[in-house]
Amino acid sequence: MKQKILQTVFAVLLCAGANAQVNSGSNGSDGAFNPATSTVINMADHPNGIYQYTSVNIPGGVSVTFIPNANNTPVVWLVQSNVTINGTVDVSAPFVNSNTQGGLGGPGGWAGGNSLIGSGSSATSAGQGPGGGAVGSGGGTYLYGNPFLIPLLGGSGGGGATNSNNGIAAAGGGGGGAILIAASGLIGVNGSLNANGASGNHEWNGDGGGGSGGAIRLVATQIIGAGQINVYAGNNGGAGRIRFDAYQYNYSGGINGTLSQGSQFVIIPTAGQLPQLTVTSVGGVPVSASPTGVLSTPDAVLSAQQNNPIPIVVSCANLPLNTQITVSVKPANGATVSATGLNSTGTLSSSTATISIVIPRGGGLIYAAAATSN
């Protein structure tokens, strides 16, 4: 019933010399990545999604795609020297090949909604993720997170659709995945780098909602090239985010998505140092310690006699006291509702906020967000 999403805004002032260089933090343990033919990377052997390369070179005509790991993490490439992409690197959501089962997201992205057809199949559902599309062809959006892409989040799925008159179904498309490439040298993109959302299943009477575009973040001493960087959405979804962090920019290629750029060189935040939010109880009912964020297997179940408004307790770490916390509930049907409050109890390292909110009938996905300036 809940999925943790934290919006953190960083304000960074850098005075860099002409010879300043990024340190990607790569230990080089995965060696050089230089595929001669198109390659599918199964991320199962990298459960955290982090690859430690010495260098990366994707030749023209070569594509690199991914099978997500069990944790569905984004892809993270840490590279000791240069990254050259003359071919294609793609973390996009796969094509929807079922009219009832929502499409999968790319690595780090969320799945599309299912679609009801007949009496024995799964119910029509909204797209998964914080910007999941509503039932009835709603497109996924990418309005969450922040321009720095810290944390790195993929795209949300589109909603499933059903024509009740003839039982024809159309499942939603998955959200685009997320990838971070950090290089101590330069990143050159003369090919394509994609994190696109998938369109929903198409039927003659209508389409399932499209997944939103995902996220691409490039961190390097220099970013160059004249290729294409794309975070397109599927049909009626919202585009994703692109972030460049570098000392020198000489990229002249195409950008399809919402771009921001600067010099924020935090690559992977140190564990326990960044602000964290966790929804710990809803209406007095403890939330699962490992939430799935899936409505069919809720992480907290309330009594039917529970009256609105319902108190939601949010536990905070490394967040200044009296920061405004926003709790949002996205129901399976209807508009998202939100309420705000302050983490007024506790200390900087550990505090809580209790926020009362009117939860729509049937519940929904619950998110907590805070914006801070560090």
C-alpha positions as CSV (number, residue, x, y, z in Angstrom):
1,M,0.0,0.0,0.0
2,K,3.0,2.2,0.3
3,Q,6.1,3.0,-1.6
4,K,8.9,5.2,-0.3
5,I,9.7,8.2,-2.5
6,L,11.9,11.1,-1.2
7,Q,12.4,14.3,-3.0
8,T,15.6,15.9,-2.0
9,V,16.9,19.2,-3.5
10,F,20.6,20.0,-3.3
11,A,22.1,23.5,-3.7
12,V,25.8,23.1,-4.6
13,L,28.4,25.9,-5.3
14,L,31.5,24.8,-7.0
15,C,34.6,26.8,-7.9
16,A,36.4,24.5,-10.4
17,G,39.8,25.0,-12.0
18,A,40.4,24.3,-15.7
19,N,41.9,20.9,-14.9
20,A,39.2,19.7,-12.5
21,Q,38.3,16.1,-12.9
22,V,35.5,13.9,-11.7
23,N,36.2,10.8,-9.6
24,S,33.6,8.2,-10.6
25,G,34.6,5.9,-7.7
26,S,35.0,2.9,-9.9
27,N,37.3,0.1,-8.7
28,G,37.5,-1.4,-12.2
29,S,36.4,-4.9,-11.0
30,D,34.2,-5.5,-14.0
31,G,37.0,-4.7,-16.4
32,A,36.6,-3.0,-19.8
33,F,33.2,-3.3,-21.5
34,N,33.7,-3.4,-25.2
35,P,31.0,-5.6,-26.8
36,A,31.6,-6.5,-30.5
37,T,28.0,-7.6,-31.1
38,S,24.6,-6.6,-29.6
39,T,24.4,-7.7,-26.0
40,V,21.7,-8.4,-23.4
41,I,23.0,-7.8,-19.9
42,N,21.3,-10.0,-17.3
43,M,21.6,-8.0,-14.1
44,A,20.9,-11.0,-11.8
45,D,24.6,-11.2,-10.9
46,H,24.6,-7.5,-9.9
47,P,21.8,-7.3,-7.3
48,N,22.6,-3.6,-6.6
49,G,22.7,-2.7,-10.3
50,I,26.3,-1.2,-9.9
51,Y,28.9,-2.1,-12.5
52,Q,32.6,-1.1,-12.0
53,Y,34.3,-0.7,-15.4
54,T,37.7,0.5,-16.4
55,S,36.3,1.8,-19.7
56,V,33.2,1.5,-21.9
57,N,33.1,1.5,-25.7
58,I,29.9,0.7,-27.5
59,P,30.7,0.5,-31.3
60,G,28.3,1.7,-34.0
61,G,25.6,-0.9,-34.8
62,V,25.9,-2.6,-31.4
63,S,23.0,-2.3,-28.9
64,V,23.1,-3.0,-25.2
65,T,19.9,-3.9,-23.4
66,F,19.1,-5.3,-20.0
67,I,17.2,-7.9,-18.0
68,P,16.3,-6.3,-14.6
69,N,17.6,-8.0,-11.5
70,A,15.2,-9.3,-8.7
71,N,15.4,-5.9,-6.9
72,N,14.5,-4.0,-10.1
73,T,17.3,-1.5,-9.5
74,P,18.4,1.1,-11.9
75,V,21.5,0.6,-14.0
76,V,24.7,2.3,-12.6
77,W,27.9,2.3,-14.6
78,L,31.0,3.6,-12.8
79,V,33.9,4.0,-15.2
80,Q,37.5,4.8,-14.4
81,S,38.3,6.5,-17.7
82,N,36.1,7.3,-20.8
83,V,32.7,6.1,-22.0
84,T,32.1,6.1,-25.8
85,I,28.6,5.3,-27.1
86,N,28.4,5.1,-30.9
87,G,25.9,2.3,-30.8
88,T,22.8,2.1,-28.5
89,V,22.4,1.7,-24.8
90,D,18.7,1.1,-23.9
91,V,16.9,0.8,-20.6
92,S,13.5,1.3,-22.1
93,A,10.4,-0.6,-21.1
94,P,9.7,-3.6,-23.3
95,F,6.8,-3.8,-25.8
96,V,3.5,-4.9,-24.2
97,N,2.7,-8.3,-25.6
98,S,-0.6,-9.0,-23.7
99,N,-3.9,-7.3,-23.8
100,T,-4.6,-8.3,-20.1
101,Q,-1.2,-8.2,-18.4
102,G,0.4,-4.8,-17.9
103,G,3.8,-4.4,-19.5
104,L,7.0,-4.5,-17.4
105,G,9.0,-1.4,-16.7
106,G,12.7,-1.0,-17.7
107,P,15.3,-1.5,-15.0
108,G,14.2,0.7,-12.1
109,G,10.8,1.5,-13.8
110,W,7.3,0.4,-12.8
111,A,4.8,-1.9,-14.6
112,G,1.7,-0.9,-16.5
113,G,-1.8,-1.7,-15.2
114,N,-3.7,-4.9,-15.9
115,S,-6.9,-5.0,-17.9
116,L,-10.1,-7.0,-17.1
117,I,-11.4,-9.3,-19.7
118,G,-13.8,-12.2,-19.0
119,S,-14.6,-13.6,-15.6
120,G,-11.4,-15.4,-14.7
121,S,-8.7,-12.8,-15.3
122,S,-7.1,-10.1,-13.1
123,A,-9.0,-6.9,-12.5
124,T,-8.3,-3.7,-14.4
125,S,-5.8,-1.7,-12.5
126,A,-3.9,1.6,-12.5
127,G,-0.3,1.8,-13.6
128,Q,2.3,1.2,-10.8
129,G,4.7,3.8,-9.5
130,P,4.2,7.3,-8.0
131,G,3.0,8.7,-11.3
132,G,1.1,5.6,-12.4
133,G,-1.7,6.2,-14.9
134,A,-5.3,5.9,-13.9
135,V,-7.6,3.1,-14.9
136,G,-9.1,3.8,-18.3
137,S,-6.0,4.5,-20.5
138,G,-4.4,7.0,-18.1
139,G,-0.8,7.7,-19.1
140,G,2.0,7.5,-16.5
141,T,3.7,10.7,-15.5
142,Y,7.2,11.6,-14.2
143,L,6.4,14.5,-11.9
144,Y,8.1,13.1,-8.8
145,G,11.8,13.1,-7.8
146,N,13.9,16.2,-8.5
147,P,16.0,17.6,-11.3
148,F,19.2,16.2,-9.8
149,L,17.9,12.6,-10.1
150,I,19.0,11.9,-6.6
151,P,17.6,9.3,-5.9
152,L,17.5,7.8,-9.3
153,L,14.0,6.7,-10.2
154,G,12.5,5.1,-13.3
155,G,9.2,5.9,-15.0
156,S,5.7,4.9,-13.9
157,G,3.3,2.6,-15.7
158,G,0.2,3.5,-17.7
159,G,-3.3,2.4,-16.6
160,G,-5.2,-0.5,-18.0
161,A,-8.4,0.0,-20.0
162,T,-11.5,-2.1,-20.6
163,N,-14.5,-1.6,-22.9
164,S,-17.3,-2.8,-20.7
165,N,-19.7,-3.3,-23.6
166,N,-17.8,-6.0,-25.4
167,G,-15.1,-7.1,-22.9
168,I,-12.2,-6.1,-25.0
169,A,-9.2,-5.3,-22.9
170,A,-6.0,-3.2,-23.3
171,A,-3.2,-3.4,-20.8
172,G,-1.0,-0.4,-19.8
173,G,2.6,0.1,-20.9
174,G,5.5,0.0,-18.5
175,G,7.6,3.0,-17.4
176,G,11.1,3.6,-18.8
177,G,14.0,2.4,-16.8
178,A,16.8,4.5,-15.1
179,I,20.5,4.6,-15.8
180,L,23.4,6.5,-14.2
181,I,26.7,6.6,-16.1
182,A,29.6,8.2,-14.2
183,A,33.0,8.5,-15.8
184,S,36.3,10.0,-14.5
185,G,37.1,11.0,-18.1
186,L,34.6,12.0,-20.8
187,I,31.3,10.6,-21.9
188,G,30.7,10.8,-25.6
189,V,27.3,10.0,-27.1
190,N,27.2,9.9,-30.9
191,G,24.8,7.0,-30.9
192,S,21.7,6.8,-28.8
193,L,20.9,6.5,-25.1
194,N,17.3,5.5,-24.4
195,A,15.0,5.2,-21.3
196,N,11.6,5.3,-23.0
197,G,8.2,4.3,-21.7
198,A,6.2,1.7,-23.6
199,S,2.8,2.4,-25.2
200,G,-0.2,0.5,-23.9
201,N,-1.7,-2.4,-25.7
202,H,-3.7,-1.3,-28.7
203,E,-7.2,-2.5,-29.5
204,W,-9.7,-1.2,-32.0
205,N,-11.8,0.3,-29.2
206,G,-9.0,2.0,-27.4
207,D,-5.5,1.8,-26.0
208,G,-4.1,1.0,-22.5
209,G,-2.2,4.0,-21.0
210,G,1.4,4.5,-22.0
211,G,4.2,4.4,-19.4
212,S,6.2,7.5,-18.6
213,G,9.7,8.1,-19.8
214,G,12.5,7.1,-17.4
215,A,15.6,8.8,-16.2
216,I,19.2,9.3,-17.6
217,R,21.9,10.9,-15.5
218,L,25.4,11.5,-16.9
219,V,28.3,12.5,-14.6
220,A,31.7,13.2,-16.2
221,T,34.6,15.6,-16.5
222,Q,33.3,16.3,-20.0
223,I,30.2,15.4,-21.9
224,I,30.5,15.5,-25.7
225,G,28.8,14.1,-28.9
226,A,26.0,14.7,-31.4
227,G,23.8,11.6,-30.8
228,Q,20.4,11.2,-29.3
229,I,19.4,11.0,-25.6
230,N,15.7,10.0,-25.2
231,V,13.3,9.6,-22.4
232,Y,10.1,9.5,-24.5
233,A,6.8,8.3,-23.0
234,G,4.4,5.8,-24.4
235,N,1.0,7.0,-25.8
236,N,-0.4,9.8,-23.6
237,G,2.3,9.4,-20.9
238,G,4.7,12.0,-19.7
239,A,8.3,12.4,-20.7
240,G,11.1,11.5,-18.2
241,R,14.1,13.4,-16.9
242,I,17.7,13.8,-18.1
243,R,20.5,15.2,-16.0
244,F,24.0,16.3,-17.0
245,D,26.7,16.9,-14.3
246,A,30.0,18.0,-15.8
247,Y,32.8,20.6,-15.8
248,Q,32.7,21.0,-19.6
249,Y,29.7,20.6,-21.9
250,N,30.2,20.1,-25.6
251,Y,27.2,18.0,-26.4
252,S,25.3,19.1,-29.4
253,G,23.0,16.2,-30.1
254,G,19.3,15.7,-29.6
255,I,17.6,15.8,-26.2
256,N,14.1,14.4,-25.9
257,G,12.8,14.8,-22.3
258,T,13.1,17.3,-19.4
259,L,16.8,18.3,-19.2
260,S,18.7,20.0,-16.3
261,Q,22.4,20.4,-16.0
262,G,25.0,21.6,-13.5
263,S,27.9,20.4,-11.4
264,Q,26.5,18.2,-8.7
265,F,29.1,15.5,-8.3
266,V,27.5,13.3,-5.6
267,I,27.3,10.1,-7.6
268,I,26.1,7.5,-5.1
269,P,25.1,9.1,-1.8
270,T,26.7,7.6,1.3
271,A,24.4,5.2,3.0
272,G,22.7,6.8,6.0
273,Q,23.8,10.4,5.1
274,L,20.9,11.6,3.0
275,P,17.4,12.4,4.3
276,Q,15.1,9.4,4.4
277,L,11.3,9.0,4.8
278,T,9.4,5.9,5.7
279,V,5.6,5.5,6.2
280,T,5.5,3.4,9.3
281,S,1.8,3.2,10.2
282,V,-1.6,4.0,8.7
283,G,-4.5,4.5,11.0
284,G,-2.5,2.8,13.8
285,V,-1.8,-0.3,11.6
286,P,2.0,-0.9,11.1
287,V,3.2,-0.9,7.5
288,S,5.1,-3.9,6.2
289,A,8.9,-3.5,6.7
290,S,9.4,-4.5,3.1
291,P,6.5,-2.8,1.2
292,T,5.6,-4.0,-2.3
293,G,3.5,-1.0,-3.3
294,V,1.1,-3.4,-5.0
295,L,-2.7,-2.9,-4.4
296,S,-3.4,-6.7,-4.8
297,T,-1.2,-7.5,-1.8
298,P,-1.5,-4.5,0.5
299,D,1.2,-3.6,3.0
300,A,-1.4,-2.4,5.6
301,V,-5.1,-3.3,5.9
302,L,-7.5,-1.1,7.8
303,S,-10.8,-2.0,9.4
304,A,-13.9,-1.0,7.4
305,Q,-15.1,0.8,10.5
306,Q,-12.0,3.2,10.4
307,N,-13.2,6.8,10.1
308,N,-11.6,9.5,8.0
309,P,-9.4,11.5,8.3
310,I,-6.8,8.7,9.0
311,P,-3.5,9.5,10.7
312,I,-0.4,8.5,8.8
313,V,2.9,8.3,10.7
314,V,6.1,9.1,8.7
315,S,9.5,8.4,10.2
316,C,12.3,10.7,9.1
317,A,16.1,10.5,9.2
318,N,18.6,13.2,8.7
319,L,15.8,15.7,8.1
320,P,15.7,19.1,9.9
321,L,12.9,19.4,12.4
322,N,9.7,21.2,11.2
323,T,10.3,20.3,7.5
324,Q,7.1,20.2,5.6
325,I,6.2,16.6,4.8
326,T,3.6,15.8,2.1
327,V,1.7,12.6,2.1
328,S,-0.2,11.6,-1.0
329,V,-2.7,8.7,-1.6
330,K,-3.2,7.5,-5.2
331,P,-6.3,5.4,-5.4
332,A,-7.0,2.7,-8.0
333,N,-9.7,5.0,-9.4
334,G,-9.9,8.8,-9.1
335,A,-7.6,11.7,-8.4
336,T,-4.7,11.7,-6.0
337,V,-5.3,13.4,-2.6
338,S,-2.6,15.0,-0.5
339,A,-2.1,16.5,3.0
340,T,0.9,18.2,4.7
341,G,2.4,18.3,8.1
342,L,5.7,18.9,10.0
343,N,8.2,16.4,11.5
344,S,7.9,18.3,14.8
345,T,8.8,15.4,17.2
346,G,12.4,14.1,17.7
347,T,15.8,15.2,16.5
348,L,17.7,15.8,13.2
349,S,18.8,12.2,13.0
350,S,15.4,10.7,13.9
351,S,12.0,12.4,13.9
352,T,8.4,11.7,13.1
353,A,5.5,13.5,11.5
354,T,1.8,12.5,12.0
355,I,-0.4,13.7,9.1
356,S,-4.1,13.2,8.9
357,I,-5.6,12.6,5.4
358,V,-8.9,11.6,3.9
359,I,-8.2,8.2,2.2
360,P,-10.5,7.4,-0.7
361,R,-12.7,4.3,-0.4
362,G,-10.7,1.2,-1.2
363,G,-7.4,2.7,-0.2
364,G,-4.5,3.2,-2.6
365,L,-0.7,3.7,-2.9
366,I,0.7,6.1,-0.2
367,Y,3.8,8.2,-0.7
368,A,5.7,10.6,1.5
369,A,7.8,13.4,0.1
370,A,9.9,16.2,1.5
371,A,11.9,19.0,-0.2
372,T,15.0,20.1,1.6
373,S,17.9,22.4,0.7
374,N,21.4,21.2,1.8
